[in-house]
Amino acid sequence: MFTEQEITIYNKYKEDGVVKWHKHSLKVTLRNGSLTRKEANTTTTDYESLVRVYDTSDYVEEQNYNGIGWTCRSGDIIINLSTDYEITTDAPINELRGEFGARNVYSISSYDDYRKDTSLDHIKIGLI
């Protein structure tokens, strides 16, 4: 059984040629620990943690993302708590790990969209 908790996702986007980070709080299930995912083509991906997001009402497809709502992209950042912290440097993962600790800050390595393929609609996010 997994319990729900709040996280903060930071999505990178460009506005007028300037890189910005938008933060969004989400209620998710989070599983910490080393995990291996089997791909359809028999390759594997290793995760440090796995997030499942069931309320996807504010989700925006990656190609349409413009800083409103949230999306999933490799390299975007998740903190395993809800925060109002604003990124202020050009090295956000290091900045956030310095502020919240390395064990609380992750980079998105992959995601799977199960909103249409299963009876339990969700987005699964692998973290490193």
N, C-alpha and C positions, 0 to 999 in steps of 0.2 A: 504494500500500500504506500502510495506517495502522497505527501501533503502539499497543499498549495502554499506558495510564498510569492512575495513581490520581488521583481528584479528591475533593473534599469538597462535598457538597450540603447546604445549610441550608434546611430546611423550616419555615415559620411555622405555628403552630397555637395554639389557645387551650386553657388548662387552668384551670378554675375562674374564667373571665373574665380571666385574665392571659395576655398574649401571650408566647409562648416560641418559641425556635428550637431545633430538633433537627438535629444534624449526623450525616451518614452518609457513610462512605468507599465509593467505587465504583471498579471497574476499567472503563475506557471507552476508546473511540477518540475523539480530539479533533482537530478540524480548525480551525485558526486562519485568519483571512482573511475578507474581505468576501464574503458569499454572498447570492444572491437565490433565494428559493423561490417557485415558481409554484403558486398555489392552484387548486383545481378550478374556482372561479368567476372565474378569470383575474386576480385581484388578486395582488400580490406582497408578500412579507415579507422585509425585509433582516435578515441576521444578521451579527454580528461573528465568531462561531464556531459550530461544530456538534458536538454530542456524540452518540455512539451507545452505548447501554447494552445489552449482550447478556445479561448475567446479571441477570435481573429477578426473581429468587426472593424478594427482600425488598420488592418493589414493592407499594404499597397504593394502590388507587384514590383519587383526590382527595377524593371525597365521604366516604370512610371513614377518612381519615387522622387519627390522634390522637397523633402523636409517636413512633410505633413504626414502624421500617422507613424507607422513603422514598417520596416521591411527586413529581409534577411539577405545578407551578402557576406561572402568570405572576407574576413578582415574587420568587419564591424565588431563592436565590443559589447560585452554583457558584464554587469556587476551583479552579484547574487544578493542584492538588496535594493530597496527603493531609495533614491537620493536625488537631491536637487543640484548636485555638483555640476559645474560647467567646465568643459575642457578648455584649457588656456594655452597649451603648448603645441608644437608640431610633432611631439612624440606622445600621443594620447595614451597608448597602452602603458608606457613607462610612468607617465604622470598618474594615471589611475591606480596602478599597482603601488606606487609610492604613497598615495593617499589612503587606499583601502586594503592594501596587502595583496601579495601575489596570489594567495589562495582564494581570493574573492573576485578576481578580475580575469575574464576569459576573452579570447578572440573566437569569432565564429569560424569554424572550419568547413561546415557543410550544413545543409538543411534539406528536408523533404516535406513536400506539401501533400498532406493526406486529407485535405478538405473535401475532395470529391471522390476519393477512391475507397474510403472505408466508412463504416457506420459511426465511428468515433472521430468526427472531424477535428483535425488539429494540425499544427505545424511542428515538426520535430527538428531541433537544432543541436548539432554536435559542436562541442566547445573544446578548445585547446588552451 
